[in-house]
């Protein structure tokens, strides 16, 4: 009898321990640092400027704009790019959200000037 009682007690103990075992959850993905986010903002602005530059080239090649007008539009983008990099230099290489918003407004105006 004592053997059976010990066996039952051991089974109860093991089953209660097994209930305590929890499967590990995957670790949450690490959040990017504020500097990485600022760098991403600058890269987004640069990418948008590059895309607008390609649109200008396409419009000039199609004959929609004379080359001098295309050059003027490229100069406008170069000025915006220089502003972006000047702003980024003040913050260790990235842009704040407000700076990105201002630059995007300027790029919106440039995009309207370029046309579809």
PyMOL commands that set and color helices and strands:
alter all, ss='L'
color gray80, all
select helices_A, chain A and resi 2-20+34-61+67-90+97-114
alter helices_A, ss='H'
color red, helices_A
deselect
rebuild
show_as cartoon
